[in-house]
Amino acid sequence: MAKVAIVYHSGYGHTKRMAESVHEGVASVAGVEAHLVAIDAEGNLPADGFDTLKAADGIIFGSPTYMGTVSWQFKKFADASSKPWYSQEWKDKVAAGFTNSASMNGDKLSTLHYMFTLAMQHGMVWVGTGIMPSNKKSSTRNDINYVASFSGAMAATPSDASVDEMLPGDLETAKAFGARVATFTKTLKG
């Protein structure tokens, strides 16, 4: 059984909702176990958090985009990952990332690049969305991958929108992304 952990920080609940959709996608793949690992408001993992990540075959990172990069809580987690880095615990694991911000752009790609760099530091193997963008005149904001990201899953949620108002297309993108990462992880684990 392959194991995929989704480690994420959420400031207002939107990234948590996205993480749940990623989790749903991972869990939909037969032969793959999915684990959510929340980074708390102080930037800490639960007591067994690093053990869960060590046991995982794949790790999907998630953070809101704040001021063009990951939240400080996610950064604190990333800095704390120097212990597993030193012993190369995450080397050759599958890695991927997702983010949400209020604007269509919001410099979300910078956040994914941060996560990609973290994964490369750990010697991980990065997986993108593999989802074609919805970029035709007939496309609507509720279509899958309307935000058009290849590097990782992105969502755009207006700053005054509740978690319940997140767009179905963004959540479906996250779910499809989770399934892709799970399938790749299972195949790689072979």
C-alpha positions as a LaTeX table, in Angstrom:
\begin{tabular}{lrrr}
\hline
Residue & $x$ (\AA) & $y$ (\AA) & $z$ (\AA) \\
\hline
Met1 & 0.00 & 0.00 & 0.00 \\
Ala2 & 1.46 & 3.36 & $-1.05$ \\
Lys3 & 1.12 & 6.24 & 1.43 \\
Val4 & 0.66 & 9.90 & 0.53 \\
Ala5 & 0.70 & 12.66 & 3.14 \\
Ile6 & $-0.76$ & 16.10 & 2.54 \\
Val7 & 1.00 & 18.58 & 4.82 \\
Tyr8 & $-0.53$ & 22.04 & 4.75 \\
His9 & $-1.14$ & 25.31 & 6.56 \\
Ser10 & $-4.42$ & 27.19 & 6.24 \\
Gly11 & $-4.96$ & 30.67 & 7.62 \\
Tyr12 & $-8.67$ & 31.17 & 6.95 \\
Gly13 & $-9.88$ & 27.69 & 6.00 \\
His14 & $-9.68$ & 27.95 & 2.21 \\
Thr15 & $-6.39$ & 26.06 & 1.93 \\
Lys16 & $-7.74$ & 23.47 & 4.37 \\
Arg17 & $-10.74$ & 22.96 & 2.08 \\
Met18 & $-8.38$ & 22.59 & $-0.85$ \\
Ala19 & $-6.28$ & 20.09 & 1.16 \\
Glu20 & $-9.44$ & 18.08 & 1.82 \\
Ser21 & $-10.14$ & 17.96 & $-1.93$ \\
Val22 & $-6.55$ & 16.86 & $-2.62$ \\
His23 & $-7.00$ & 14.22 & 0.12 \\
Glu24 & $-10.23$ & 13.05 & $-1.51$ \\
Gly25 & $-8.41$ & 12.62 & $-4.82$ \\
Val26 & $-5.53$ & 10.72 & $-3.22$ \\
Ala27 & $-7.95$ & 8.46 & $-1.32$ \\
Ser28 & $-9.86$ & 7.70 & $-4.53$ \\
Val29 & $-6.93$ & 5.71 & $-5.92$ \\
Ala30 & $-7.06$ & 2.03 & $-4.96$ \\
Gly31 & $-3.99$ & 0.87 & $-3.07$ \\
Val32 & $-3.10$ & 4.34 & $-1.74$ \\
Glu33 & $-3.50$ & 5.54 & 1.85 \\
Ala34 & $-4.06$ & 9.29 & 2.32 \\
His35 & $-3.07$ & 11.27 & 5.42 \\
Leu36 & $-3.79$ & 14.92 & 6.23 \\
Val37 & $-1.16$ & 16.65 & 8.37 \\
Ala38 & $-2.14$ & 20.16 & 9.43 \\
Ile39 & 0.45 & 22.79 & 10.34 \\
Asp40 & $-1.05$ & 24.73 & 13.23 \\
Ala41 & $-1.32$ & 28.51 & 13.70 \\
Glu42 & 2.10 & 28.50 & 15.39 \\
Gly43 & 3.78 & 26.66 & 12.52 \\
Asn44 & 4.01 & 23.31 & 14.29 \\
Leu45 & 3.05 & 19.82 & 13.18 \\
Pro46 & 1.09 & 17.42 & 15.39 \\
Ala47 & 3.25 & 15.22 & 17.64 \\
Asp48 & 3.38 & 12.41 & 15.05 \\
Gly49 & 3.58 & 14.73 & 12.03 \\
Phe50 & 7.19 & 14.18 & 11.04 \\
Asp51 & 6.76 & 10.42 & 11.59 \\
Thr52 & 3.80 & 10.45 & 9.18 \\
Leu53 & 5.90 & 12.28 & 6.59 \\
Lys54 & 8.80 & 9.87 & 7.07 \\
Ala55 & 6.49 & 6.87 & 6.50 \\
Ala56 & 4.92 & 8.42 & 3.38 \\
Asp57 & 5.95 & 7.51 & $-0.15$ \\
Gly58 & 4.72 & 10.88 & $-1.37$ \\
Ile59 & 4.30 & 14.29 & 0.26 \\
Ile60 & 2.02 & 16.99 & $-1.09$ \\
Phe61 & 2.73 & 20.46 & 0.30 \\
Gly62 & 0.00 & 23.08 & 0.70 \\
Ser63 & 0.04 & 26.72 & 1.76 \\
Pro64 & $-1.90$ & 29.86 & 1.06 \\
Thr65 & $-0.01$ & 32.47 & $-0.92$ \\
Tyr66 & 0.68 & 35.42 & 1.35 \\
Met67 & 2.69 & 38.35 & $-0.02$ \\
Gly68 & 3.93 & 36.25 & $-2.94$ \\
Thr69 & 5.08 & 33.14 & $-1.09$ \\
Val70 & 4.17 & 30.53 & 1.53 \\
Ser71 & 2.78 & 31.55 & 4.92 \\
Trp72 & 5.28 & 32.03 & 7.74 \\
Gln73 & 3.79 & 28.94 & 9.41 \\
Phe74 & 4.62 & 26.82 & 6.36 \\
Lys75 & 8.10 & 28.37 & 6.26 \\
Lys76 & 8.63 & 27.41 & 9.91 \\
Phe77 & 7.69 & 23.82 & 9.03 \\
Ala78 & 10.04 & 23.92 & 6.02 \\
Asp79 & 12.89 & 25.16 & 8.20 \\
Ala80 & 12.15 & 22.41 & 10.73 \\
Ser81 & 12.45 & 19.87 & 7.91 \\
Ser82 & 16.22 & 20.32 & 8.05 \\
Lys83 & 16.33 & 17.32 & 10.42 \\
Pro84 & 14.85 & 14.91 & 7.85 \\
Trp85 & 16.94 & 16.69 & 5.19 \\
Tyr86 & 20.15 & 15.96 & 7.10 \\
Ser87 & 19.40 & 12.24 & 7.19 \\
Gln88 & 17.84 & 12.28 & 3.67 \\
Glu89 & 14.54 & 10.80 & 4.96 \\
Trp90 & 12.51 & 12.26 & 2.08 \\
Lys91 & 14.96 & 11.46 & $-0.72$ \\
Asp92 & 13.27 & 9.89 & $-3.76$ \\
Lys93 & 9.77 & 10.43 & $-2.34$ \\
Val94 & 7.19 & 11.94 & $-4.67$ \\
Ala95 & 6.53 & 15.64 & $-4.03$ \\
Ala96 & 3.87 & 18.06 & $-5.22$ \\
Gly97 & 2.26 & 21.29 & $-4.07$ \\
Phe98 & $-0.88$ & 23.42 & $-4.08$ \\
Thr99 & $-1.85$ & 26.94 & $-3.09$ \\
Asn100 & $-4.75$ & 29.38 & $-2.90$ \\
Ser101 & $-4.91$ & 33.17 & $-2.85$ \\
Ala102 & $-7.55$ & 35.84 & $-3.34$ \\
Ser103 & $-6.37$ & 37.03 & $-6.76$ \\
Met104 & $-6.24$ & 35.14 & $-10.03$ \\
Asn105 & $-2.46$ & 35.55 & $-10.09$ \\
Gly106 & $-1.48$ & 36.70 & $-6.64$ \\
Asp107 & 2.03 & 35.40 & $-7.36$ \\
Lys108 & 0.90 & 31.85 & $-6.62$ \\
Leu109 & 3.64 & 30.50 & $-8.87$ \\
Ser110 & 6.22 & 31.90 & $-6.44$ \\
Thr111 & 4.63 & 29.78 & $-3.73$ \\
Leu112 & 4.81 & 26.65 & $-5.85$ \\
His113 & 8.42 & 27.47 & $-6.77$ \\
Tyr114 & 9.22 & 27.69 & $-3.05$ \\
Met115 & 7.70 & 24.24 & $-2.50$ \\
Phe116 & 9.52 & 22.88 & $-5.57$ \\
Thr117 & 12.82 & 24.20 & $-4.23$ \\
Leu118 & 12.10 & 22.63 & $-0.82$ \\
Ala119 & 11.39 & 19.31 & $-2.54$ \\
Met120 & 14.59 & 19.55 & $-4.60$ \\
Gln121 & 16.59 & 20.29 & $-1.44$ \\
His122 & 15.22 & 17.02 & $-0.06$ \\
Gly123 & 16.04 & 15.08 & $-3.26$ \\
Met124 & 12.37 & 14.44 & $-4.01$ \\
Val125 & 10.67 & 13.83 & $-7.38$ \\
Trp126 & 8.20 & 16.62 & $-8.33$ \\
Val127 & 4.84 & 15.91 & $-9.99$ \\
Gly128 & 2.77 & 18.65 & $-11.62$ \\
Thr129 & $-0.93$ & 18.72 & $-12.40$ \\
Gly130 & $-0.88$ & 17.06 & $-15.81$ \\
Ile131 & $-4.17$ & 18.85 & $-16.43$ \\
Met132 & $-4.80$ & 20.89 & $-19.57$ \\
Pro133 & $-6.03$ & 24.43 & $-18.85$ \\
Ser134 & $-9.56$ & 25.62 & $-19.49$ \\
Asn135 & $-8.52$ & 28.52 & $-21.72$ \\
Lys136 & $-11.10$ & 28.75 & $-24.48$ \\
Lys137 & $-13.75$ & 31.44 & $-24.98$ \\
Ser138 & $-16.34$ & 28.88 & $-23.93$ \\
Ser139 & $-14.50$ & 28.15 & $-20.64$ \\
Thr140 & $-16.10$ & 29.22 & $-17.39$ \\
Arg141 & $-14.61$ & 29.97 & $-14.00$ \\
Asn142 & $-16.04$ & 26.68 & $-12.71$ \\
Asp143 & $-14.11$ & 24.55 & $-15.22$ \\
Ile144 & $-11.26$ & 22.35 & $-14.06$ \\
Asn145 & $-7.83$ & 24.07 & $-14.10$ \\
Tyr146 & $-9.28$ & 27.43 & $-15.11$ \\
Val147 & $-6.40$ & 29.07 & $-13.21$ \\
Ala148 & $-4.16$ & 27.17 & $-15.67$ \\
Ser149 & $-1.36$ & 25.82 & $-13.53$ \\
Phe150 & 0.93 & 23.01 & $-14.58$ \\
Ser151 & 3.40 & 23.16 & $-11.66$ \\
Gly152 & 0.85 & 22.34 & $-8.96$ \\
Ala153 & $-2.79$ & 22.94 & $-8.13$ \\
Met154 & $-3.90$ & 26.55 & $-7.76$ \\
Ala155 & $-7.15$ & 28.08 & $-6.58$ \\
Ala156 & $-8.34$ & 31.67 & $-6.49$ \\
Thr157 & $-10.87$ & 32.53 & $-3.79$ \\
Pro158 & $-12.03$ & 36.13 & $-3.38$ \\
Ser159 & $-10.90$ & 37.64 & $-0.08$ \\
Asp160 & $-14.48$ & 38.11 & 1.10 \\
Ala161 & $-15.63$ & 34.58 & 0.12 \\
Ser162 & $-16.35$ & 31.95 & 2.74 \\
Val163 & $-14.94$ & 28.44 & 2.55 \\
Asp164 & $-18.37$ & 27.28 & 1.34 \\
Glu165 & $-18.13$ & 29.72 & $-1.59$ \\
Met166 & $-14.96$ & 28.19 & $-3.03$ \\
Leu167 & $-15.50$ & 27.39 & $-6.68$ \\
Pro168 & $-16.29$ & 23.79 & $-7.61$ \\
Gly169 & $-13.83$ & 23.92 & $-10.53$ \\
Asp170 & $-10.92$ & 24.75 & $-8.21$ \\
Leu171 & $-11.90$ & 21.97 & $-5.81$ \\
Glu172 & $-12.27$ & 19.49 & $-8.69$ \\
Thr173 & $-8.83$ & 20.57 & $-9.92$ \\
Ala174 & $-7.41$ & 19.82 & $-6.46$ \\
Lys175 & $-9.15$ & 16.43 & $-6.40$ \\
Ala176 & $-7.86$ & 15.46 & $-9.87$ \\
Phe177 & $-4.39$ & 16.67 & $-8.87$ \\
Gly178 & $-4.46$ & 14.50 & $-5.71$ \\
Ala179 & $-5.48$ & 11.47 & $-7.76$ \\
Arg180 & $-2.64$ & 12.09 & $-10.22$ \\
Val181 & $-0.02$ & 12.37 & $-7.47$ \\
Ala182 & $-1.41$ & 9.23 & $-5.80$ \\
Thr183 & $-1.33$ & 7.26 & $-9.07$ \\
Phe184 & 2.23 & 8.39 & $-9.77$ \\
Thr185 & 3.30 & 7.53 & $-6.21$ \\
Lys186 & 1.75 & 4.07 & $-6.43$ \\
Thr187 & 3.42 & 3.46 & $-9.79$ \\
Leu188 & 6.81 & 4.65 & $-8.55$ \\
Lys189 & 6.56 & 2.53 & $-5.42$ \\
Gly190 & 5.63 & $-0.39$ & $-7.70$ \\
\hline
\end{tabular}
